[in-house]
């Protein structure tokens, strides 16, 4: 098992041998040789071999190098992708519309890194840009009316999402969030679910559980203190929500990451 957490850095993992289960935060997907998986920054991930014979390699990069080279409109696209990549796991298999171009950029970056030829950092970084450009164009391009509506709504929800990111460890009311964009709580909940893929409460709980994975795996903080830090009303409720997302208890998860 490979276990990781990269603060402010994103990864694109390639399965180079065997089959594996990739867990990114609360989501798990199965991947095979040749597959690529995008892992956002600041989220705990695990790679477990399906049969004991899997190998991976990863391209790790600071997400700020992408943002620094974008215009204002393009930064909106990056924000759209930031939200999407945290609500669904992005897996690229053979046959995917951008698979061949993504694989080419990934392999070119790897070859430059291995050879370390003169000025190798320049083509390595260039291939990072090319890979991310393909991903951003595919997931954030306005391909039809539904996509355009979602794009518009996610940007409209930006103050709400930013507020949740800052205050998710505190008590948050749907009425407070809906007031931020001047709509009724019922309309807000539907709009949020249609655009983000989760209800506001599920989105907040997922953020709390994702943070708990980091605390459980990387610190010795007692479970009851983690529950309190993350805004759960009591330890029993934290256990209930954690098991619903991870299908195991907080203590069992902590033990599994220490192996």
C-alpha positions in Angstrom: 0.0 0.0 0.0 1.2 3.5 -0.8 -0.2 6.3 1.3 0.2 10.0 0.7 -0.8 13.6 1.3 0.6 16.6 -0.7 -0.1 20.0 0.6 -0.5 22.6 -2.2 0.6 20.0 -4.8 -1.5 18.0 -7.2 -0.6 14.6 -8.7 -1.3 12.6 -11.8 -0.6 8.9 -11.0 0.0 6.3 -13.7 -0.5 2.6 -13.1 2.6 1.1 -14.7 2.0 -2.5 -13.6 -0.8 -4.6 -12.2 -4.2 -3.5 -10.8 -4.9 -1.2 -7.9 -7.6 0.4 -5.8 -7.1 4.1 -5.5 -8.7 5.9 -2.6 -8.8 9.7 -2.8 -10.4 11.1 0.3 -13.7 9.3 0.6 -13.9 7.9 -2.9 -12.3 4.6 -4.2 -11.9 3.6 -7.8 -10.3 0.6 -9.5 -7.4 1.2 -11.9 -5.4 -1.0 -14.2 -2.1 -0.8 -16.0 -2.0 2.3 -18.3 -4.6 4.2 -16.4 -4.0 7.8 -15.2 -5.7 9.2 -12.0 -5.7 12.9 -11.0 -5.3 13.6 -7.3 -6.1 17.1 -6.0 -3.9 18.8 -3.5 -4.6 18.6 0.3 -6.5 15.3 0.1 -5.3 12.1 1.6 -4.9 9.3 -0.9 -4.1 5.6 -0.8 -3.0 3.1 -3.5 -3.6 -0.5 -2.7 -2.5 -3.4 -4.9 -5.4 -5.6 -6.0 -3.2 -8.8 -6.0 0.1 -7.7 -4.4 1.7 -6.9 -7.8 1.1 -3.2 -8.7 3.5 -0.4 -9.4 2.8 3.3 -9.9 4.7 6.5 -10.8 3.4 10.0 -10.2 3.9 13.5 -11.6 3.7 15.9 -8.7 3.4 19.7 -9.3 2.6 22.8 -7.4 -0.9 24.0 -8.6 0.2 27.6 -8.3 2.5 27.3 -11.3 -0.7 26.7 -13.4 -2.6 29.6 -11.9 0.3 32.0 -12.3 0.2 31.6 -16.1 -3.6 32.1 -16.5 -5.7 35.1 -17.4 -8.7 36.1 -15.2 -11.1 34.1 -17.3 -8.8 31.0 -17.3 -8.5 31.3 -13.5 -12.3 30.9 -13.4 -11.9 27.6 -15.3 -9.2 26.5 -12.8 -11.6 27.2 -10.0 -14.3 25.3 -11.7 -11.9 22.3 -12.0 -10.9 22.8 -8.4 -14.5 22.2 -7.3 -15.1 19.3 -9.7 -12.0 17.4 -8.8 -13.0 17.4 -5.2 -16.5 16.0 -5.8 -15.6 13.2 -8.3 -12.6 11.1 -9.0 -11.0 11.7 -12.4 -9.7 8.5 -14.1 -8.4 8.4 -17.6 -8.5 5.0 -19.3 -7.6 4.0 -22.9 -10.4 5.2 -25.1 -11.0 8.4 -23.1 -11.1 11.4 -25.5 -7.9 12.9 -24.0 -6.1 9.7 -23.0 -3.5 9.7 -25.9 -2.6 13.3 -25.5 -2.4 13.0 -21.7 -0.3 9.8 -21.9 2.1 11.5 -24.4 2.7 14.5 -22.1 3.1 12.3 -19.0 5.6 10.0 -20.7 7.6 12.9 -22.2 7.8 14.5 -18.7 9.0 11.2 -17.2 11.6 10.8 -19.9 12.9 14.3 -19.3 13.1 13.7 -15.6 15.0 10.4 -16.0 17.5 11.7 -18.6 18.1 15.1 -16.8 19.5 16.4 -20.0 20.6 20.1 -20.3 17.7 22.4 -19.4 15.4 19.3 -18.8 13.3 21.3 -16.4 11.9 23.4 -19.2 10.4 20.6 -21.3 9.3 18.9 -18.1 7.3 21.9 -17.0 6.0 22.4 -20.5 4.6 18.9 -20.4 2.9 19.6 -17.1 1.2 22.6 -18.7 0.2 20.5 -21.7 -1.3 17.7 -19.5 -3.2 20.2 -17.4 -4.5 22.1 -20.4 -6.0 18.9 -21.8 -7.7 18.1 -18.5 -9.0 21.6 -18.0 -10.3 21.9 -21.6 -12.1 18.6 -21.3 -13.8 19.1 -17.9 -14.4 22.8 -18.0 -15.1 23.5 -21.7 -18.7 24.6 -22.4 -19.8 21.7 -24.6 -23.6 22.0 -24.3 -26.3 24.0 -22.6 -26.3 21.9 -19.4 -22.5 22.3 -19.0 -22.9 26.1 -19.4 -25.6 26.3 -16.8 -23.4 24.2 -14.3 -20.4 26.4 -15.1 -22.5 29.6 -14.4 -23.9 28.2 -11.2 -20.6 27.0 -9.8 -19.2 30.5 -10.3 -22.3 32.0 -8.7 -21.8 29.7 -5.8 -18.2 30.7 -5.4 -18.7 32.9 -2.3 -20.7 30.0 -0.7 -17.9 27.5 -1.5 -15.2 29.8 -0.2 -17.2 30.4 3.0 -17.6 26.7 3.6 -13.9 26.2 3.0 -13.1 28.7 5.7 -15.8 27.8 8.2 -16.6 24.1 7.7 -15.4 23.2 11.2 -18.2 25.4 12.6 -21.9 25.2 12.6 -23.2 26.3 9.2 -26.9 26.8 8.3 -28.3 26.4 4.9 -30.2 29.7 5.4 -26.9 31.5 5.9 -25.6 30.1 2.6 -28.7 30.7 0.6 -28.7 34.4 1.8 -25.3 34.8 0.2 -26.7 34.5 -3.3 -30.2 35.8 -2.5 -32.3 32.7 -3.1 -34.6 30.6 -1.0 -33.1 27.7 1.0 -35.0 25.1 -1.0 -33.9 26.6 -4.4 -30.3 26.9 -3.1 -30.2 23.2 -2.0 -31.4 22.1 -5.4 -29.0 24.4 -7.3 -26.1 23.3 -5.1 -26.8 19.6 -5.6 -27.3 20.0 -9.4 -24.1 22.0 -9.8 -21.7 20.4 -7.3 -23.1 16.8 -7.2 -23.8 16.8 -3.4 -26.2 18.5 -1.1 -24.6 21.4 1.0 -24.6 19.1 4.1 -23.0 16.2 2.3 -20.4 18.6 0.9 -19.6 20.0 4.3 -19.4 16.5 5.9 -17.1 15.3 3.1 -14.7 18.2 3.8 -14.8 17.3 7.5 -14.2 13.6 6.8 -11.4 14.3 4.4 -9.7 16.4 7.0 -10.2 13.7 9.6 -8.4 11.2 7.3 -5.3 13.5 7.5 -5.5 13.9 11.2 -6.1 10.1 11.8 -3.3 9.1 9.6 -0.7 11.7 10.2 -1.2 12.6 13.9 -1.9 10.9 17.2 -4.7 13.2 18.1 -7.4 11.3 20.0 -10.6 10.6 18.0 -12.8 12.6 20.4 -10.6 15.7 19.9 -10.6 15.3 16.1 -14.4 15.1 16.2 -14.5 18.4 18.3 -11.9 20.1 16.1 -13.9 19.4 12.9 -17.2 20.6 14.2 -19.1 17.4 14.9 -21.6 17.7 17.7 -20.2 14.6 19.5 -17.9 11.6 19.0 -20.8 9.2 18.3 -22.0 11.4 15.5 -18.5 11.6 14.1 -18.3 7.8 14.2 -21.6 7.5 12.4 -20.7 9.9 9.6 -17.2 8.5 9.2 -18.5 4.9 8.8 -21.1 6.1 6.3 -18.3 7.6 4.1 -15.5 5.1 4.7 -17.3 1.9 5.7 -15.0 1.5 8.7 -14.4 3.2 12.1 -12.0 6.0 12.7 -9.8 3.8 14.9 -9.7 1.0 12.3 -8.8 3.5 9.6 -6.0 4.9 11.8 -4.6 1.4 12.3 -4.7 0.5 8.6 -2.6 3.6 7.8 0.1 2.7 10.3 0.8 -0.6 8.7 
